[in-house]
Amino acid sequence: MTHRRIGPASLVRLLGAWRGEKTGPAYRQLADALRLLILDGRLPLDVVLPGERELAQALEVSRTTVTAALARLRDDGFLDRRQGAGAKTRLPAGPGDRGSTPLMLGPMSEGILDMAAAAPPASDVVHQALAAALSALPAHLPNHGYLPVGLPVLREVIAERYTRRGLPTTPDQILVTNGAQHALALMLRLLCGPGDRVVIDHPTYPHAIDAIQRASCRPAPVGLPGEGWDVEGVAAALRQSGPRLAYFIADFHNPTGRFMSLEARAAIVTAAQAARTTVIFDETMMDLSLDGPVTHYGFDEPDEGLVRLGSVGKSFWGGLRLGWIRADAATIQAIAVRRVSLDLGTPVLEQLACAHLLTDDETALAARRVLLRERRDVLYRLVREKLPDWKVSLPPGGLSLWAELPSPVSNTLAATSERFGVRLAAGPRFGVDGAFERFMRLPFTMAPDDLAEVVDRLAMAYARLRPGAVPSRGSLGAMV
């Protein structure tokens, strides 16, 4: 079996200023920096590190320093070295779980503030769109209503929307689905078989990981660096893993909110074409640019091998349960043939409502962005003020902050915070093999007053995890 390898340049880039202002021997600082990369998921498990001589040259340190650092990591259980096989990353207790608190969807118990789902309430125009759909429905009632590829009028509207945004598209390149998650499941069913690898950015959307694993496929994670994407790491994973699919949230990434440049997209697609891997760009967040207009299209796209998933869930309302796939016409037809073994299409009423929403959507989306921008700024300010030792940055779009905690207590904090009336999705839910215990996703989809209450409760829950700290608010003592 061939294991994935990371090149010395990629590893040096991930390590960054690993020496910094720290004290202590260089080998210990290097070991600590590598350990943190493994724990945070930026350096995936089962990846073979560069050789000692090669790594020493890249880091500009002595080979003795590298040898001692790797020996320390092996002793601590973070590396597995077999004769002639190189040093391979691992966790001391074996692969971890993805969090003790799953993403719970559905009604909340009284008094619980739900921060586990990054999903805003319905846009004001949703009711109006459903009313318009009811008026248009009688014209469709004489037909059988089973449409595996989708209602023609909606496919035309979606295709025109892509064309208007700079990506010429025809209706035969669109298939309507029951949300973007359904779209991903259909793509996995079409292209993958048991044991196939799927390259993903890491962290990523939890239900995408679930879909990949339920299809009996194996996620091949590539960690996100401090900024942007590790294009070289993605290209290496494509070469070495032999994946059938590669899945990325390039537009206001969930959970980090970052945005992939057109240059990075073009490089990843080029590498995937060379590896004969189909690339999926999940565009469910693409409407949620909060800091100005964004160009989503503009590089030379291949005719085949690039698939885009869209949805109205984040832009308008998750309750509509409607998404789509944009791909070449042959791929769309192949999906439609396989889809009928699962379901016979998306409900007509919802399709009519979405055709109404997407025909002239910019006014409603502009209002949505204003609302989310205000809530993002409120949550960012509150976290900086009341949880000052947490590291957060202001994302350019999306629905959440990705907070870095001082210590690996994400799962414990998620369990503790529920006793204070806040439900959270712990960091490991967004990764594989127990990564991201030092991270927490904080959606900014609630009203500002509710966000203030959430941060107050979260600060008290976090205080319980720090020795000597005592919650300052007695009004919630009964919830502990």
C-alpha positions in Angstrom: 0.0 0.0 0.0 1.3 3.5 -1.0 1.0 6.1 1.7 0.5 9.8 1.1 3.6 11.9 1.6 4.1 15.6 2.3 6.9 17.4 0.6 9.4 19.4 2.6 8.2 22.8 1.1 4.6 22.1 2.2 5.7 21.0 5.7 7.9 24.1 6.1 5.0 26.2 5.1 2.7 24.6 7.6 5.2 24.9 10.4 5.6 28.6 9.8 7.7 30.4 12.5 8.0 27.3 14.6 10.9 28.7 16.6 9.5 32.2 17.2 10.3 33.6 20.6 10.0 30.2 22.4 12.7 29.0 24.7 14.2 25.5 25.0 16.1 23.2 22.7 15.4 23.5 19.0 14.4 19.8 18.7 11.8 20.2 21.4 10.3 23.3 19.7 10.2 21.4 16.4 8.5 18.4 18.0 5.9 20.7 19.7 5.2 22.4 16.4 4.7 19.1 14.6 2.6 17.7 17.4 0.3 20.8 17.2 -0.1 20.4 13.4 -1.1 16.7 13.9 -3.6 17.5 16.7 -5.2 20.4 14.7 -5.6 18.3 11.6 -3.5 20.6 9.5 -1.1 17.6 9.1 -3.4 14.6 8.5 -2.9 11.1 9.9 -1.1 8.4 7.9 1.0 10.9 6.0 4.7 10.1 5.6 7.1 13.0 6.5 10.2 13.9 4.5 13.4 12.1 5.3 15.5 13.5 8.1 18.3 14.8 5.9 15.8 16.4 3.5 13.8 18.0 6.3 16.9 19.3 8.0 18.0 21.0 4.8 14.5 22.6 4.3 14.4 23.9 7.9 18.0 24.9 7.8 18.8 23.1 11.1 21.1 20.2 11.9 20.1 16.7 11.1 20.6 15.9 14.8 17.8 18.4 15.7 15.4 16.7 13.3 16.3 13.2 14.5 15.8 14.2 18.1 12.4 15.9 17.3 11.1 12.9 15.4 12.3 10.5 18.2 10.4 12.6 20.7 7.2 12.4 18.6 7.6 8.6 18.2 8.0 8.2 22.0 4.9 10.3 22.5 2.9 8.2 20.0 2.5 10.8 17.3 4.7 9.0 14.7 4.8 5.5 13.6 8.1 4.5 12.0 8.8 1.2 10.4 12.1 0.1 8.9 12.3 1.6 5.4 8.8 3.1 5.5 9.6 6.6 6.9 7.9 8.4 9.8 4.1 8.3 9.5 1.8 10.6 11.4 -0.7 9.1 13.9 -2.4 9.8 17.2 -1.3 8.2 20.5 -4.6 6.4 21.1 -5.3 5.6 17.5 -7.9 7.4 15.4 -10.3 9.5 17.5 -14.0 10.1 17.1 -15.5 13.2 15.5 -16.9 14.7 18.7 -19.2 13.6 21.4 -21.8 16.2 20.4 -23.2 15.5 17.0 -24.8 18.1 14.9 -28.4 18.0 16.2 -31.1 19.2 13.9 -34.7 19.8 14.9 -36.6 21.5 17.7 -34.6 22.7 20.7 -35.6 22.1 24.3 -36.9 25.2 26.0 -34.1 27.6 27.1 -31.5 26.0 24.8 -29.8 28.4 22.3 -28.8 26.3 19.3 -25.4 27.2 17.9 -24.8 23.7 16.5 -26.4 24.5 13.1 -25.1 27.3 11.0 -28.4 28.0 9.3 -30.2 31.4 9.3 -34.0 31.8 9.5 -36.1 32.2 6.3 -35.6 35.3 4.2 -38.6 37.6 4.1 -39.3 36.8 0.5 -39.8 33.0 1.0 -43.5 33.3 1.9 -44.1 35.5 -1.1 -42.3 32.9 -3.3 -44.4 30.1 -2.0 -47.6 32.1 -2.6 -46.5 32.7 -6.2 -45.7 28.9 -6.5 -49.2 28.0 -5.4 -50.7 30.3 -8.1 -48.5 28.7 -10.8 -49.1 25.1 -9.6 -52.4 24.4 -11.4 -50.7 24.5 -14.8 -48.5 21.6 -13.7 -51.2 19.4 -12.1 -52.2 17.6 -15.3 -48.7 16.2 -15.5 -47.4 13.2 -13.4 -45.0 15.4 -11.4 -42.0 13.0 -11.5 -39.0 14.9 -12.8 -35.6 13.3 -12.0 -33.7 16.1 -13.7 -36.0 18.9 -12.4 -38.6 21.3 -13.6 -37.6 22.8 -17.0 -38.4 26.4 -15.8 -36.2 26.0 -12.8 -33.4 24.5 -14.7 -33.6 27.4 -17.1 -33.5 30.0 -14.3 -30.5 28.3 -12.6 -28.6 28.1 -15.9 -29.3 31.7 -16.7 -28.1 32.6 -13.2 -24.7 31.0 -13.8 -24.5 32.7 -17.2 -25.3 36.1 -15.7 -22.5 35.5 -13.2 -19.9 34.8 -15.8 -20.2 31.0 -16.4 -22.2 30.2 -19.6 -24.5 27.4 -18.8 -27.4 25.6 -20.5 -30.4 23.9 -18.8 -29.1 20.4 -19.9 -26.1 21.1 -17.5 -28.4 21.4 -14.5 -30.0 18.7 -12.3 -32.3 19.7 -9.5 -31.9 17.9 -6.1 -33.3 17.8 -2.6 -30.5 20.1 -1.3 -26.8 20.2 -1.8 -26.2 17.2 0.6 -28.4 15.1 -1.7 -26.4 16.4 -4.6 -23.1 15.2 -3.1 -24.6 11.8 -2.3 -25.7 11.4 -5.9 -22.2 12.3 -7.1 -20.6 9.8 -4.7 -23.1 7.1 -6.0 -22.2 7.9 -9.6 -18.4 8.0 -9.4 -17.2 6.2 -6.3 -17.1 2.7 -5.0 -16.3 1.1 -1.6 -12.7 2.0 -0.5 -12.3 4.9 -3.0 -10.6 8.0 -1.6 -12.1 11.4 -1.7 -9.7 14.4 -1.2 -11.2 17.1 1.1 -10.0 20.3 2.6 -9.6 20.0 6.4 -11.7 21.1 8.3 -14.8 20.9 6.2 -18.6 20.5 6.3 -19.4 17.6 8.8 -22.2 16.1 6.7 -19.9 15.9 3.7 -17.6 13.7 5.7 -20.6 11.7 6.8 -21.7 11.3 3.2 -18.3 10.2 2.1 -18.0 7.6 4.9 -21.5 6.3 4.4 -20.7 5.7 0.8 -17.9 3.4 2.1 -15.3 5.8 0.8 -12.2 7.2 2.6 -11.7 10.9 3.1 -8.2 12.0 2.3 -7.8 15.3 4.2 -5.5 18.2 3.2 -5.1 20.6 6.0 -5.8 24.3 5.5 -2.8 26.5 6.2 -3.0 29.9 8.0 -4.4 31.5 5.0 -5.9 30.2 1.7 -5.5 26.6 0.6 -2.4 24.4 0.4 -2.5 24.0 -3.3 0.8 22.0 -3.4 -0.6 19.7 -0.7 -3.8 19.2 -2.7 -1.8 18.4 -5.8 0.3 15.9 -3.9 -2.8 14.2 -2.5 -4.3 14.0 -5.9 -1.1 12.3 -7.3 -0.6 9.9 -4.4 -4.1 8.9 -3.3 -5.6 8.0 -6.7 -9.0 9.6 -5.6 -12.1 9.5 -7.7 -13.4 12.8 -6.3 -12.1 15.9 -4.7 -14.5 18.0 -2.7 -13.9 21.7 -1.7 -16.0 24.5 -0.2 -14.2 27.3 -2.1 -16.7 30.0 -1.5 -16.8 31.2 2.2 -15.7 27.9 3.5 -17.6 26.1 6.2 -16.5 26.5 9.0 -13.6 29.0 8.4 -15.4 31.5 6.1 -12.3 31.8 3.9 -12.5 32.3 0.1 -10.4 30.5 -2.5 -8.7 32.6 -5.1 -9.3 32.0 -8.8 -5.6 31.2 -9.2 -5.9 28.4 -6.5 -9.0 27.0 -8.1 -7.4 26.9 -11.5 -4.3 25.2 -10.1 -6.4 22.6 -8.2 -8.5 21.8 -11.3 -5.4 21.5 -13.5 -3.9 19.0 -10.9 -7.1 17.1 -10.8 -7.3 16.8 -14.6 -3.8 15.3 -14.6 -4.9 12.8 -11.9 -8.2 12.1 -13.7 -10.1 13.1 -10.6 -13.4 14.9 -10.7 -13.5 18.1 -8.7 -16.6 19.2 -6.8 -16.9 22.8 -5.7 -19.6 23.2 -3.1 -21.1 26.6 -3.7 -23.8 26.6 -1.1 -22.3 29.7 0.6 -21.4 31.6 -2.6 -24.2 34.2 -2.1 -23.0 35.2 1.4 -20.1 37.6 0.6 -20.1 40.1 3.5 -17.3 42.4 2.5 -18.0 43.4 -1.0 -18.6 41.8 -4.4 -16.7 38.6 -5.3 -15.8 37.1 -8.6 -16.6 33.4 -8.5 -15.8 32.5 -12.1 -13.1 33.6 -14.5 -10.5 30.8 -15.1 -10.3 28.5 -18.1 -12.7 25.7 -17.0 -12.6 22.2 -18.5 -15.6 20.8 -20.3 -15.7 17.8 -18.1 -14.4 16.8 -14.6 -15.6 19.9 -12.8 -18.9 19.8 -10.9 -20.6 22.6 -8.9 -23.2 22.1 -6.2 -25.7 24.8 -5.4 -28.5 25.4 -2.9 -31.0 27.9 -1.7 -30.7 26.7 1.9 -28.2 29.2 3.2 -29.3 32.0 0.8 -33.0 31.9 1.4 -34.2 29.0 3.7 -33.1 25.5 4.5 -36.8 24.4 4.8 -37.2 24.6 1.0 -34.8 21.6 0.7 -33.7 22.4 -2.8 -30.3 22.3 -4.5 -28.8 21.4 -7.8 -25.8 20.0 -9.7 -24.1 21.8 -12.5 -21.9 19.6 -14.7 -21.5 18.6 -18.3 -24.6 17.2 -20.0 -23.4 13.6 -20.1 -22.8 13.6 -16.4 -26.2 15.1 -15.7 -27.9 12.3 -17.7 -25.8 9.6 -16.0 -26.9 11.0 -12.6 -30.5 11.1 -13.6 -30.4 7.4 -14.6 -29.0 6.4 -11.3 -31.2 8.7 -9.3 -34.5 6.9 -10.0 -33.4 4.0 -7.8 -33.3 6.4 -4.9 -36.1 9.0 -5.6 -38.1 10.3 -8.5 -37.4 14.0 -8.2 -37.8 17.1 -6.2 -41.3 18.4 -5.2 -42.9 20.6 -7.9 -44.2 23.3 -5.5 -40.7 23.9 -4.0 -39.2 24.1 -7.5 -41.7 26.7 -8.6 -41.0 28.7 -5.4 -37.3 28.6 -6.1 -37.7 29.6 -9.7 -39.5 32.7 -8.4 -36.8 33.4 -5.8 -33.8 33.0 -8.3 -35.3 34.9 -11.2 -34.7 38.3 -9.5 -32.7 37.5 -6.3 -30.2 40.3 -5.8 -32.5 42.6 -3.7 -33.3 39.8 -1.3 -29.7 38.6 -1.1 -28.4 42.2 -0.5 -30.8 42.4 2.5 -29.6 39.0 3.7 -26.0 40.1 3.5 -26.7 43.3 5.5 -28.3 41.2 8.3 -25.5 38.6 8.4 -22.8 41.3 8.3 -24.3 43.0 11.4 -24.5 39.7 13.2 -21.0 38.6 12.3 -19.6 41.9 13.6 -21.6 41.6 16.8 -20.4 38.1 17.5 -16.8 38.9 16.6 -16.8 41.9 19.0 -18.4 39.8 21.8 -15.9 37.0 21.5 -12.9 39.3 21.5 -14.3 41.1 24.6 -15.5 38.2 26.7 -13.3 35.4 25.6 -10.0 37.3 25.0 -7.7 34.3 25.0 -9.7 32.8 22.0 -8.3 33.6 18.6 -10.9 34.6 16.0 -10.6 36.4 12.7 -13.2 38.3 10.7 -14.3 36.0 7.8 -15.1 37.7 4.5 -18.3 35.7 4.2 -20.2 32.6 5.2 -22.1 32.0 8.4 -19.6 31.3 11.2 -16.4 32.2 13.0 -13.8 29.5 13.5 -12.4 30.1 17.0 -9.1 28.7 18.1 -9.0 27.8 21.8 -5.8 27.9 23.9 -6.1 24.2 24.8 -7.7 21.1 23.3 -11.1 21.2 25.2 -13.6 21.5 22.4 -15.6 18.4 23.1 -15.5 19.0 26.8 -16.7 22.6 26.3 -19.5 21.5 24.0 -20.7 19.1 26.7 -20.3 21.7 29.5 -22.0 24.5 27.5 -25.2 22.5 27.1 -25.7 22.6 30.8 -25.5 26.4 30.5 -28.2 26.4 27.8 -26.0 26.5 24.6 -25.7 23.7 22.1 -22.4 23.8 20.1 -20.8 21.7 17.4 -17.3 20.8 18.7 -14.3 21.2 16.5 -13.7 17.5 15.8 -17.1 17.3 14.1 -15.5 19.2 11.2 -12.6 16.8 10.7 -11.5 13.2 10.7 -9.4 11.2 13.1 -10.1 13.4 16.2 -8.6 16.6 14.8 -9.6 20.2 15.8 -10.0 19.7 19.5 -8.6 23.3 19.9 -11.3 24.8 17.6 -15.0 25.6 17.8 -17.4 26.8 15.2 -19.5 29.8 16.2 -22.3 30.6 13.8 -23.6 34.2 13.6 -27.1 33.4 12.4 -29.0 34.4 15.6 -30.3 37.9 16.4 -27.8 40.2 18.2 -29.5 39.9 21.6 -29.4 36.1 21.4 -25.7 36.2 20.3 -24.9 38.3 23.4 -26.7 35.7 25.6 -24.8 32.9 23.9 -21.4 34.5 24.5 -22.3 35.2 28.2 -23.3 31.6 28.7 -20.3 30.3 26.8 -17.9 32.4 28.8 -19.3 30.9 32.0 -19.1 27.3 30.6 -15.5 28.0 29.5 -14.6 29.4 33.0 -15.7 26.0 34.5 -12.9 24.3 32.5 -10.2 26.6 33.9 -8.9 25.9 37.4 -9.7 28.6 39.9 -12.1 30.4 37.6 -15.7 30.9 38.9 -18.7 31.9 36.7 -19.7 35.5 37.5 -23.4 35.3 36.7 -25.5 33.7 39.3 -28.8 33.9 37.3 -27.9 30.7 35.4 -26.6 28.8 38.4 -29.5 26.4 38.2 -28.5 25.3 34.7 -25.1 24.0 35.8 
